[in-house]
Amino acid sequence: MSSPPVAPPGWSRWLVPPAALSVHLSIGQAYAWSVFKPPLESALHLDGTRSALPFQLAIVMLGLSAAFGGTLVERNGPRWAMTVALVCFSSGFLLSALGAETRQYWLIVLGYGFVGGIGLGIGYISPVSTLIKWFPDRPGMATGIAIMGFGGGALIASPWSAQMLESFGTGHSGIALAFLVHGLTYAVFMTLGVLLVRVPRPERPAEGAPAADGGVRVSARGAVRTPQFWCLWVVLCTNVTAGIGILEKAAPMITDFFADGSTPVSASAAAGFVALLSAANMAGRIGWSSASDRIGRKNIYRVYLGAGAVMYLLIALFGDGSKPLFVLCALVILSFYGGGFATIPAYLKDLFGTYQVGAIHGRLLTAWSTAGVLGPLIVNWIADRQEEAGKHGPSLYGLSFGIMIGLLVVGLVANEFVRPVHVRHHVPAPREAADAQRQQPA
């Protein structure tokens, strides 16, 4: 495997965020999978559960590949990781195109879900460590720029995919052609990131930026043995669960809340609400993560978790009486959801250093996989049980909102337990290790 490309003297660190963004905007297409669900159901005679399987498997593989591939990403560098992401993500679309053309749905599941999902996970963590090393003075802003791309990828992919299906047709051949164009286009776009990315030199990487390596050094293996890692795991899991609790059921939720009012919410208004939530998610990723560089990571998570609990409480108590209040509180919660994703790499850097922060981040993303199951399960299962009991409207969600508030409080407490990592978990810097070895008696 080739060594990571080191930036020559004078290389601008501001070329690295666009490289990361080219990858994250591409893999962010995953959030636009719903565009393909109705055509696939019609062309291949699938039910809703089966048509969701490629997306579900892709998210599972995202978490697993990020967790197990994080160390390889650290070892081989961002160019290797972005190349793996490019090959897997684009190949997933090409396999899916073959599956659609031959009407072999298992190929779509294998391609988009399994192979493409590996590309999602490796691509998601590929730039994180490098961005933090280039921007040790503003790690929240740097990672926020890239991870904002993952949230914004669907805003590009959704209308683009819909337009292709309209042009090519929604039959199996039209779907196959749309998959093929996706695979080839994303391969070209992600190649820009592969060619552009560089790692900083060990000395001062850029004018105005402190040295990229120094301070705390904790390995990925050592990090998972610390209470700090598991406190942050709980923090991320609870914050994401709260966000997904609204995001996954947004349209029917706002419809249910105002179904008995004088002005019920129409289908188009509910769709507009979903679009607003996506914009809040994206804005929170860059806005709140940049704010964390100024007020500190622990403080910003106090905002996410504490204010998030207050927003849920306001919706539960007064949401059905005021549409503006309901929408505003939901937008704030979704901005915290996006901000939590973008801020966590910088929080990890503060605690564990830049040494293997990408691998540590990958392991922490298992909290995302857990929350991805937990959030929808809480909201949907309870709503179904309440409906069976004869309840309707806002009463479908009262209990689940109470659980969300409790989870956010748990996350808030876990955040308060985060302290600097004990020195026994630190890995000596190479120079320090060499000095210590020379001082050993013969």
N, C-alpha and C positions, 0 to 999 in steps of 0.2 A: 504494500500500500504506500502511496506517495505521501510525502510530508506535507503538512498544511502550508499553503503559500504565505510567506511572510511579507508584509508590506515594505516596500523600499522607503528610504528616507524621503520625507516630504509628502507621503501618501495622505490624502485627506480622509479622516475618519468618517466624514459625512457621506462617503460613497458606500459605507457598509449598511446603513439602514435601508437604502433602496434595494440592495442585494437581498436583504432579509425580507423586505416587503414583496419582492417578486415571487418568493416562495410562499409566503403566507396568504397573499391574495389568491394564489392558485389553489392551494389546498383548502382555502375557505369555501370553495365550491361545495364542500360536503353539506353545508347548511342549506343548499338549494336543491337537495335531492328530491324534495317533495314535488318539484316541477315534473319529474319523470314518473311519479307514482301513477297518476291516472292513465297516461298512455300505455304504461307497462301492464296495468291491470286489464285494460281493454284488449291490447294486442296479444298478450300471453295468457289471458283468462286467469288472473291472479286475484286473490282477495287482499284486503288492506294489510293484513298481518304479514303475508308473504312478500308484498311489494315493499314493505319497510325493512325486510331482512338485510339487504345489502348495506343500508345506512347503519343499522344497529350493529352489524358485524364490524363495519368500518370504525365505529366509535370504540368498540371493545378492543380492536387491534391497535387503535391509536394509543390507548392507555397502556396496553401490554408492550408494544414496541418501544414506546417512550421509556417505560420502566426498565426493560431488559436491554435496550439498545443505547441507553444514555452513556454508559461507560465507553462503548465503541465510538460514539460521537466525540467524546472528550479526547480519546486516544488518537483518533485519525483526523480530527479537525472538521471545520465547517464545510469545506469544499467536498470532502468525501461524503459527508452526511447529506448535503444538498443534492449530490449526484445520485445517491441511493434513493432519496425522496423522489427525485425526478423520474428515475427509471421505474420505480414501483407505482407511483401515482399515475403516470402516463400509460404504463403497461396495463394497469387495472382498467383504464378506459378502453384500451384496444381489445382486451379480453372480453369486456362487456359488449363491445361492438360485435365481436364474433358471436357471442352468446345471443344477442338480439337478432342478428341476421339468421342464425340457424335455429332460433327459437329454443335454445337450450338455456333455461333460466339459471341452472346451477353454475354456468359459466359467468353470468352476471354477478351472482353472489360471490363466486371465487375471485373474480377480477376486481370489481369495485369494493367488495367487502373485505376480503382477506389481503390480496396483494396491494390494492389501493390503500387499505387501512394501515398497512406497514409504512407506506409512503407518508400518510398523514402524521403518524407518530414521530418518525424520524425527522420529517420536515418541520414539524411544530417546534421541536427542541433544537434543531440544527443551528439557528443563529443566536440563541440565547446567551450562551457562554461568551461567544465572540463579541456580541454587542456590549455586554457588561465589562469586558476587558478593554474595549475601545472607549467606553464612557463611564469610567469608575467614578467620575464626578457627578454624573446624571444617569444612573442606571435605570431609574424608574421611567424616565422619558424615553430612553433608548429602547427598552423592551416594550414599552407601550406602543411605540410606532409600529414595531413588527407585529405584535399580537393584535393590534387594531386591524391589521390586514386580514387576519383570520376571521374576525367578526364582519369585516366589510366585503369579503370575497363573495358572499351570497348576494349582496346588493348588485354586483356586476353579473354574476353567473345566472341569477334568476331570470331577468329579462332577456339575456343573451340566449339561454337555453330555450325559453319559451318562443323566441323568434325563430330559432333553428327548427324547432318542432313544427311551427306554423309553416315554414318554408319547405321542409323536407317531408312533412306528413307525420302523423302519429301512429302509423303502422309499424310493424317490426323493422322494416328496412329504413324508415325515416329515423327511428330511434337509434338504429345501428350507425347511421351516418352521423347523427348528432354526437354520439359517443366517440366516433372516430375523429371528428373535428375537435372535440374537447381534448382528447389525448394528444393530438399533434400540436395544437395551439399551446397548451400548457407546457409541453416539452420545450418549445421555443422560448416561452416566457421565463420558465424556471432556469433555462440555460444562462440567461442574463445574470441571475444571481450567482450561479456556479462560477462564471468567468470573473465576476466583479469582486467576490468576497476575498478578504485577506485577514490574516491574524496580525496583531500588533507585535512589534519587536519587543524583546524583554525590557529594554530601557524605555524611556519616556516615549509613548506612542505618537503623540501629536502635541502641537503647540497649545498650551493652555490646559492640557490634561495631565493629571498625575500619572505616575508609573502604573502600568497595567497589572503588575503582579506584586503582591506584597501583603503584609498584614496577616490575617487569619488564613490558615490553610487546613481544611478538613476534607478528607476523602469521602467519596460517596458511601463506601462501606462503613466508615466511621460515623457519618452523619445519621444513618438510620439507627444507630445505637444511642443516640442522644434524645433526651426528652424534648428538646427544642424542635426536632424534626416532627415528632408525633403531635406536638401542640399545633404546629403549622398545618399538619395533615387535617386535624380537626377543624382548624380555622377555615381552610380552603373548602373542605367538604361541606361545612354548614353554610358558608356563604354561597356556594354554588347551588346547593339544595334549595335555598331560599329563592334564588333567581330563577332556576328551572321550574320551581313550583308555579310561577306565574307564566313564564315564557312558553312552556309546553302546552298550556291550556288557555292561552290568552283570549282567543276569539270567543269560545263558548263561555268563558268566565265572565267577560264584560257583558255578554248577552244575557246570561242568567241573572246578574246583579240588577239589571234594570228592566227585566222582562215584565214586571208588574207595574212599572211606572207609566206615566202619561206619555212619555216619549221613549219607547224601546229602541235599543241599538240595532240598526240594520246590518245586514251582512257586509255591505261595503264599508260601513263605519267600523265594524269589527276588524276588517282587513286593514284599514288605515291605522287602527290601534296597534296591530301587530307590526306594521312598518315603523311606527313611532318607537316601539320597544326595541327594534333592531337598531335604529339610529341612536337611542340612548345607550344601548350595549356598546356600540362602536365608539361613541363619544367618551364614555366612561373609561375605556381602555387607555386612551391617551391623556384625557383630562385629569382623572384621579391619580393615575400613576405618576404623571409629572408633578402633581401636587405633593406626592409622597417624598419627592426629593427635597422639598422645603420643610415639611412638618414632621417627617419621619414615618417609617413603615408601621410601627406599632400604633401611632396615633391615627394613621389613615385607616387601619383595620378597626380601630375603635369606632370610627365614623361608619364604615361599612356595616359592622355588626350591630352597634348600638342604635344608630339612626335607622338601619334597616328594620330592626324590631319595632321601632316607633312607627315606621311607615306601614308595616303590616297591621299594627294595632289600630291605626287610624282607618285603614280600609275596613277592618273587621267591625269597628264601632260605627263609622259614619260613611263608609264608601257607597252604600246603596242610596244615600240621600243626596249625593253630589257627584255628578260625572267628572267635573274638573278635578275634584279632590282624588277620586279613584284613579284617574289617568295620571295625575301628577305623582302620586305615591308610587304607582307601578313603574313609572319612568325612572324615579329615583332608585328604586330597588334594582332595576335592570342596569342602571349606570354603575351601581355598586357591584353587580354581578360581573360586568366587563372589567371594571377596575380591579377587582380581586384577582382575575386571571393575569392581568398585566403587571400588577405590583408584586406578585409572589416571587418572581425570579430575583428582583432587587432585594426583597426581604431575605431570601436565601443567601444572596451575596453578602449582605450585612453580617449574617450569622456565621456562615461557613467559608467565606472568601470566594475567590474566583477559581480556585484550583480545580475542582471538579463540579462546578455549579450546574453545568448542563446535565450531568448524570444524576445529581441530587434532584434537580427539577423533574427529570423524567420519572424518578421513583415517586415523587410527590403527586404526580398526575394520576396515580391510582385513586386519589381522593376524588378526582373528577369522574372517573368511571363509577365509583360508588354513588356519588351524588346524582349521576345521570340515571341511575336506577331508583334511588331513594326518593328524589323530588317528585317525579311523575307518579310513582307508586302511592305516595302519601295523598296527593291531591286527587288522583283519579279513583283510587280504591275507596277513600272516604266519601267522595261525592257519589259514587255508585251506591254505597251502602245507605247513605242519607236519602237518596232518591227512592230506593226500595222501601224505606221507612215512611214514604209519603211526603217528604220535605221537598222544597223547591226554592229557587232564587238564591239569595245570599246565604240562606241557612245550609246550603250544600257545602259551603266552604268554611264555616265558622270553626269547626274542630280542626281542620287541616291548617288554617291560619294560626290557631293557637299553638299547634305543634311547631310550626315554622318559627314563631316567636321564641318558643322554648329552645329550639336548636340554635338560633342566633345568640341567645344568652349563653348557651354552652360554649359557642365559639368565642364570644367575648371574654369569658372566663379563661379559656385556653390561651387566648392572646396575652392575657395578663401574666401568665406563667412563663412567657418567653423571656429568657435571660441570655446574656452572652455565653457562648459555648466554653465549657471548662477546658483549660489548657491541655489536659491529658488526652483530649481528642484531636489535638492539632498535629499536623504533619510538618516536620521541620523543613524549611526551605533548603534546596540543594546546597547552598553555600554554608548554611548553618550546620547541616549534617556533615559536610566535609571538615569544617572547623572542629566540630566535636570529635570526629574520628582522629584528627591530628593530635588532639589534646589527650587521647587515651595513652596510658603508659605502654611501652613496648612489652 
